[in-house]
């Protein structure tokens, strides 16, 4: 099952706090850093996907098209 953005972000924040505490052994810190980078990438991809979806609208013909604001 895929993690929600919120769950991934909460996990990432926890890892960052652990790493910032300085009370993590080197091997564990490397593992936590690696996991944190994976979570950061996952969150970034989720945000990009959400942004792309928000920037598109359904047309009357039920097709997605880019949404642009005209001034």
TORRO-394227 format. One line per field, with one value per residue: residue number from 1; residue in one letter; x, y, z of N, C-alpha, C, O, CB in turn. Coordinates in pm, whole numbers. Atoms other than C-alpha are relative to their C-alpha. Glycine has a CB too. Layout:
<nodes>
nr <- (NUM  ...)
rest <- (A  ...)
nc1 <- (X  ...)
nc2 <- (Y  ...)
nc3 <- (Z  ...)
cac1 <- (X  ...)
cac2 <- (Y  ...)
cac3 <- (Z  ...)
cc1 <- (X  ...)
cc2 <- (Y  ...)
cc3 <- (Z  ...)
oc1 <- (X  ...)
oc2 <- (Y  ...)
oc3 <- (Z  ...)
cbc1 <- (X  ...)
cbc2 <- (Y  ...)
cbc3 <- (Z  ...)
</nodes>
This chain:
<nodes>
nr <- (1  2  3  4  5  6  7  8  9  10  11  12  13  14  15  16  17  18  19  20  21  22  23  24  25  26  27  28  29  30  31  32  33  34  35  36  37  38  39  40  41  42  43  44  45  46  47  48  49  50  51  52  53  54  55  56  57  58  59  60  61  62  63  64  65  66  67  68  69  70  71)
rest <- (X  X  X  X  X  X  X  X  X  X  X  X  X  X  X  X  X  X  X  X  X  X  X  X  X  X  X  X  X  X  X  X  X  X  X  X  X  X  X  X  X  X  X  X  X  X  X  X  X  X  X  X  X  X  X  X  X  X  X  X  X  X  X  X  X  X  X  X  X  X  X)
nc1 <- (83  -75  15  55  -98  -7  -75  -140  -56  -15  -114  -118  -25  -54  -139  -81  -19  -97  -133  -43  -29  -141  -11  17  -127  -31  67  142  19  -7  126  108  -18  40  146  52  -12  104  127  2  27  139  86  -15  74  143  36  -2  118  116  -5  40  145  69  -19  78  144  76  76  134  -13  -56  -144  -79  -83  -71  77  -77  77  -16  14)
nc2 <- (-119  -125  -92  -132  -108  -41  102  -6  -124  19  89  -79  -94  77  35  -123  -31  97  -31  -128  15  36  118  116  59  -27  93  -29  -131  19  64  -98  -102  61  9  -137  -47  69  -62  -135  16  45  -116  -93  55  -11  -141  -32  62  -77  -128  25  25  -125  -89  48  1  81  -75  54  129  91  12  -91  -97  -90  -112  -122  -116  -115  -127)
nc3 <- (0  12  -112  31  -9  -139  -75  42  -54  -144  -17  36  -109  -111  32  -7  -142  -53  52  -56  -143  -16  -85  86  41  140  91  -7  61  146  39  -18  103  127  -3  6  138  77  -36  56  143  12  -28  111  114  -30  16  142  59  -44  69  138  2  -30  114  114  -23  95  98  21  66  -100  17  -83  71  -91  -51  -1  -42  89  -74)
cac1 <- (0  124  185  -14  176  94  226  546  599  543  794  1044  1006  1071  1387  1513  1457  1647  1937  1946  1961  2313  2239  2244  2529  2701  2565  2215  2251  2349  2044  1815  1962  1909  1548  1492  1618  1382  1091  1187  1189  854  698  836  693  353  350  446  168  -84  30  -9  -362  -461  -328  -560  -936  -1195  -1336  -1696  -1576  -1441  -1078  -814  -650  -407  -564  -439  -560  -620  -573)
cac2 <- (0  348  597  915  1239  1329  998  1025  1385  1293  1008  1241  1500  1231  1117  1474  1533  1215  1312  1668  1541  1410  1103  857  616  659  343  422  785  675  447  721  976  739  677  1050  1122  859  1012  1364  1247  1070  1383  1601  1371  1365  1746  1773  1531  1725  2052  1907  1789  2125  2301  2105  2130  1909  2048  1995  1702  1538  1592  1744  2061  2304  2572  2923  3241  3529  3879)
cac3 <- (0  -88  194  209  171  530  668  466  578  943  912  742  1018  1281  1105  1076  1448  1532  1308  1442  1801  1742  1954  1665  1598  1262  1096  1214  1105  754  734  868  627  334  437  487  135  -8  182  70  -292  -247  -92  -370  -636  -462  -450  -816  -910  -703  -860  -1209  -1128  -983  -1292  -1520  -1559  -1722  -2043  -2152  -2361  -2042  -2141  -1919  -2036  -1882  -1670  -1725  -1559  -1800  -1669)
cc1 <- (88  -29  -69  112  21  80  149  68  23  121  131  36  59  145  92  27  102  141  53  37  147  21  -19  138  17  -75  -150  -32  2  -129  -116  7  -48  -152  -63  6  -105  -137  -12  -31  -146  -96  5  -77  -150  -48  -4  -122  -125  -6  -44  -151  -78  7  -73  -148  -65  -75  -139  4  67  149  70  76  65  -88  90  -91  29  -23  -66)
cc2 <- (126  90  127  102  38  -99  5  124  -12  -89  74  97  -71  -37  121  37  -93  35  130  -11  -32  -124  -129  -52  15  -92  26  134  -10  -62  98  109  -52  -9  138  54  -66  62  141  -6  -39  118  102  -47  10  144  41  -58  78  135  -15  -19  128  95  -46  5  -91  92  -62  -137  -104  -27  100  96  91  116  121  116  115  126  104)
cc3 <- (0  120  -46  13  146  86  -32  58  150  30  -29  113  121  -22  12  145  64  -43  60  148  24  85  -77  -40  -151  -96  -5  -67  -153  -51  9  -106  -136  -8  -11  -142  -89  27  -58  -150  -24  22  -113  -122  20  -18  -146  -71  36  -72  -145  -11  23  -119  -125  37  -103  -96  -13  -66  89  -20  90  -89  102  37  6  38  -96  79  -84)
oc1 <- (190  -142  -55  215  135  159  233  182  125  198  229  152  148  227  203  139  187  234  172  112  201  136  -70  224  -81  -137  -211  -133  -77  -184  -201  -95  -115  -211  -164  -87  -161  -216  -119  -108  -211  -190  -98  -143  -224  -155  -94  -181  -211  -113  -120  -214  -181  -84  -54  -184  -10  -141  -165  -87  108  199  20  130  17  -162  197  -203  145  -115  -86)
oc2 <- (131  99  169  77  57  -59  -5  117  34  -61  59  110  -17  -28  111  74  -50  35  141  72  0  -160  -228  25  25  -44  24  147  55  -18  103  153  19  23  155  121  -1  83  181  75  14  136  158  33  42  168  113  8  103  180  68  32  151  174  13  -11  -117  187  -167  -217  -210  -132  210  58  104  169  116  125  150  135  216)
oc3 <- (69  166  -160  76  191  170  57  102  201  122  44  149  187  70  64  180  142  37  90  199  130  113  -24  -83  -224  -191  -112  -136  -221  -153  -81  -158  -210  -111  -79  -187  -178  -64  -103  -201  -113  -55  -152  -189  -73  -73  -188  -156  -50  -112  -196  -103  -41  -141  -232  154  -210  -53  46  -47  42  22  114  -193  215  -46  67  -12  -118  160  -39)
cbc1 <- (-95  -35  136  -120  -47  -140  -56  11  -92  -129  -13  -24  -130  -82  9  -72  -133  -35  -4  -110  -86  75  -103  -86  8  149  27  -47  109  121  -27  5  148  63  -46  79  142  -3  -15  136  95  -29  42  147  40  -30  98  128  -13  4  142  74  -38  61  145  43  -60  -97  73  -83  78  -75  40  97  -84  131  -60  67  32  -98  135)
cbc2 <- (0  72  33  35  123  17  -139  1  119  -62  -123  77  72  -125  -59  117  -9  -142  11  103  -110  114  8  34  -150  -13  -145  1  98  -89  -122  62  45  -141  -70  91  -28  -151  4  71  -107  -112  66  17  -146  -48  89  -53  -146  21  59  -122  -104  66  14  -143  144  -96  2  95  15  -131  22  -77  82  50  -31  24  40  -7  52)
cbc3 <- (122  -132  63  95  -82  57  -30  -154  -31  60  -92  -131  40  21  -140  -74  76  -45  -153  -18  59  60  112  -126  41  -22  42  147  47  -39  89  141  -8  -17  129  94  -55  34  153  25  -62  103  132  -34  -25  143  76  -65  46  152  5  -56  105  124  -30  -41  -9  73  -137  -85  -130  -5  -148  91  -104  -62  138  -135  146  -120  47)
</nodes>
